[in-house]
Amino acid sequence: MEPLEESTHQVMEEYRKRFGHLPDFPVVELDFEKRSRFVAALERALQRNMPLLDYEMQEFEISRTRWLWLLLKRRISTLVTRRKRVL
């Protein structure tokens, strides 16, 4: 599983370097199959030297409530880790 995560990270960094940003949704929270399809879409975008198209992004969009829940979860974990460091 580690090589997959490392290759995923490399593809995402290459996309970020070339196009300046990644889509605004939590890639880590995607299930394995959807994450694999997302990485494949990023690789195709890198090959054609164009950012992901809107119709490609629709496949990976998550509902607004799920997105808010994940954002809240991430904020809470960040605050908890910061608090532990201060104490």
C-alpha positions in Angstrom: 0.0 0.0 0.0 2.9 2.4 0.7 4.1 2.5 -3.0 0.6 3.4 -4.1 0.4 6.2 -1.6 3.8 7.5 -2.6 2.9 7.4 -6.3 -0.4 9.1 -5.6 1.5 11.9 -3.7 3.9 12.3 -6.6 1.2 12.6 -9.2 -0.7 15.1 -7.1 2.5 17.2 -6.6 3.3 17.1 -10.3 -0.2 18.3 -11.1 0.0 21.0 -8.5 3.4 22.2 -9.9 2.2 22.3 -13.5 -1.3 23.8 -13.0 -0.9 25.6 -9.7 -3.7 24.0 -7.7 -5.6 20.8 -7.0 -9.4 20.4 -7.0 -10.9 21.5 -3.7 -12.0 18.2 -2.1 -10.4 15.8 0.4 -8.6 13.2 -1.7 -7.5 11.3 1.4 -11.1 10.8 2.3 -12.0 9.1 -1.0 -12.4 5.4 -1.0 -9.6 3.3 -2.6 -11.4 2.8 -6.0 -12.4 6.5 -6.4 -9.0 7.6 -5.3 -7.4 5.3 -8.0 -9.7 6.8 -10.6 -8.8 10.3 -9.5 -5.1 9.6 -9.8 -5.7 8.1 -13.3 -7.6 11.3 -14.3 -4.7 13.4 -13.0 -2.2 11.4 -15.0 -4.3 11.8 -18.1 -4.5 15.5 -17.5 -0.7 15.7 -17.2 -0.2 13.7 -20.4 -2.4 16.0 -22.4 -1.0 19.1 -20.5 -4.4 20.4 -19.6 -6.1 20.7 -16.2 -9.0 18.4 -15.4 -12.1 19.3 -17.3 -15.5 20.0 -15.5 -17.1 16.8 -16.6 -14.1 14.8 -15.3 -14.4 16.6 -11.9 -18.1 15.8 -11.5 -17.2 12.1 -11.0 -15.2 13.0 -7.9 -17.5 15.6 -6.3 -18.9 14.9 -2.9 -22.1 16.2 -1.4 -22.0 19.5 0.4 -22.9 18.0 3.8 -20.2 15.4 3.4 -17.7 18.0 2.5 -18.7 20.2 5.5 -18.4 17.2 7.8 -14.9 16.3 6.5 -13.8 20.0 6.8 -15.1 20.1 10.4 -13.4 16.8 11.2 -10.1 18.0 9.8 -10.3 21.3 11.7 -11.0 19.5 15.0 -8.1 17.2 14.5 -5.8 20.2 13.7 -6.9 22.0 16.9 -6.4 18.9 19.0 -2.9 18.3 17.7 -2.0 21.9 18.2 -3.3 21.9 21.8 -1.3 18.8 22.6 1.8 20.5 21.4 1.2 23.5 23.6 0.5 21.5 26.7 
